[in-house]
Structure formats: C-alpha cells, structure tokens
Amino acid sequence: MGEIVFVGLGLHDDSGISLRGIEEVRTSNHVFIELYTSLLPDFSLERFEKVVGKTVNLVSRKDLEEDNGRIILKAAENGKAVLLVPGDPMIATTHVSLRIEAEKHGIKTALVHGASILSAVIGLSGLHSYKFGRTVTIPFPDETTAETPYSVIAQNKELGLHTLCLLDIKTQEKRYLSIHDGLYALLRVEAKRKKNEVNMDTLAVGIAKAGSRNPTIKADAVKDLLNQDFGEPPQCLIFPGRLHFMEAEALITFADAPEKVRRAVE
C-alpha cells in the first residue's frame, strides 16, 4: 500500500518547514510541491532541493483540481509521495479533496502541519483565538463585488467576533490584492448598503509578510490604513469585534493602535 504525506511549508521561505517535514521528504520516493494556493515570498526551490537532497516536482492547479491529483495518486501506488504545501497542508480545500480521494484508493495519508496564516495573525495581533469568527477572502474587484466579505464582517461583528479577511491572489499571473484595494472594495459595498459596517472610521488591522523576520502590522481607522505602506505581499486584514482589555492593550503594543481603542473595550 502506498502513502501520501501532506507537508506544510510554513509562511515565508524554505526554512519554515519542520524537521519532521524534512525527514518525510528525504525518505520519500516522489516529492511534489504546489505554490499556487499561497505566496512564499522568499522560497527558493533550488535551495530547498539542496537541503533535502531530492528533486521536487512542481504541480499546478490543473494537476490537483482539474485532474484530481492523478499524478500524485499514481506516484503513491507503490511508494511514498510527499506533497509540499504553503502554510498548513489542509487549509486549502483542494488538498482535503485529494486526501479523501487517496483514502478511497486504499492509499494511506499522513499530515505534517506547518505554520498557518490563521494562527500567525493571532500571534502577531494579540487578539484572542477563540474570538475569531468565519474567515473570508476578498476577491479582486474586477471579478466580482465584495458583497460576501462585507456580509461576513457584519455577521461576525454582531456576535462580537473578529474577522480575518484573506486577500485574493493569482500566483501564476503574479497578482496579489493589497490591503489598500481590499479596503476600497469593502467601502464600495458600504456605499451601496449603507449599514455602517465598514466605513472610514472603522478599526481594522493590516498585516503583511507574516512569517518573515520583519512582518508589518498596523491597527488604525480604515482612512489611516489606506495611507499606510504595507510593502510587499502577502497581506491580509482583520476587522476586530468586541475587544477584551488585554486585546486592546495588545493592539496598542504590537500594532501601534491609537490609544482610543481602549474605549472600545466591552
């Protein structure tokens, strides 16, 4: 019986993989990597191959989604195949589908977790993990309006929960939605709905380059974040819900939030 091991690469470069992950790669028969579900800004495939002593095969969205991961399933029929994935391997639903398909074919599966943006933003911001509601992705505005993200923020806020907004990426086209454009997309929906959920005075947190040695994190009103230079991608946004006093203190300390956020404590 063959095996597929899904290995998380972490968030920024080729040093984010765990020691167990490296061992799984070194003892595998076939190694694959996908780099389309997220951006690893400083990842070097050449450098990584030297570390693990293996040739790593790049697979595309078509290989995993349209072809249902057939190339990896075939490689795992009589040996161990490793699929390297940005972040944590099961965050992208396409990998869940591949794992289900493998098990149906009698192929064992295993997971080696990596740092995820879902946990990284909690550590960087100091917001409490149990107070995050549904996560949502803000799409490129040329494809669709940001109605769903706006609705999710409103629903979470009604429950007092924080909202993590991922920003759309198209790695093959080297297109990455910025915090600036994500905020404007939400403001366009606000202008249409007029529910006062995301306006110029709404508190938000912008985070860029999570997982790097020098991430950028800034909490402020939307109007001020629009003028903030967050640098290179990847970037994301958090819209805080009701704040505990320790969360307010964390945003002031870690994200340079204005002192007035203390007044938002409930």
Summary of the structure (lengths in Angstrom):
residues: 266
radius of gyration: 19.9
end to end distance: 55.4
largest distance: 61.4
contacts: 922
relative contact order: 0.14
helix: 39%
strand: 23%
